[in-house]
Amino acid sequence: MKIFGVVVLYEPESEFLDNAFYLSRFVEKLYLVDNSESQVLKAKHNFIASSPNVEYIPFGDNKGVAYALNFVAQKAFSKRSNLASHHGSG
């Protein structure tokens, strides 16, 4: 079983990255969804990209928690079905 994590952000403090990377050690994939208009973490994107199991998704607008969670769920299920079709299991 694969475990994914989702953290939905809105104008996070810069210290947040330490907590996110700690969390990333316990999941196969961690999605950081940024609902901030200012995209505070976008400047730190290279730092985020250095972790292979962390994916940063900047919306650039506050779309809400439910929208962000549904977006990531669709993304994760899409990747899962793509993996299943490539490996011949269904």
C-alpha positions, -999 to +999 in steps of 0.1 A: +000+000+000+013+034-009+008+063+015+005+098+002+004+130+022-012+163+014-005+196+031-027+226+020-010+259+026-021+295+028+005+321+034+028+297+054+056+308+076+091+301+062+098+277+090+070+255+077+095+237+053+113+220+081+080+204+093+070+195+058+103+177+051+101+159+084+066+147+074+079+136+039+101+109+056+069+090+065+051+090+032+059+078-003+048+111-018+040+145-001+020+171-021+024+207-009-006+226-023-001+263-020-033+284-020-014+316-014-018+345-037+018+356-029+032+321-033+057+326-004+071+291-010+076+296-047+110+313-040+119+281-021+108+259-050+144+248-058+148+236-022+115+218-024+124+202-058+156+188-042+134+162-024+123+135-049+091+126-030+078+162-025+057+178-051+049+215-049+017+227-065+012+264-065-024+275-074-017+312-070-052+317-057-071+305-026-092+278-041-100+262-007-091+231+011-117+208-005-106+218-040-069+212-032-076+178-017-097+167-046-071+180-070-044+158-054-067+128-050-073+129-088-036+133-095-027+104-072-054+081-086-043+090-121-007+081-114-018+048-097-039+038-128-010+047-151+013+025-131-012-004-131-016-002-169+022-002-174+027-032-151-002-052-166-022-053-133-056-038-131 
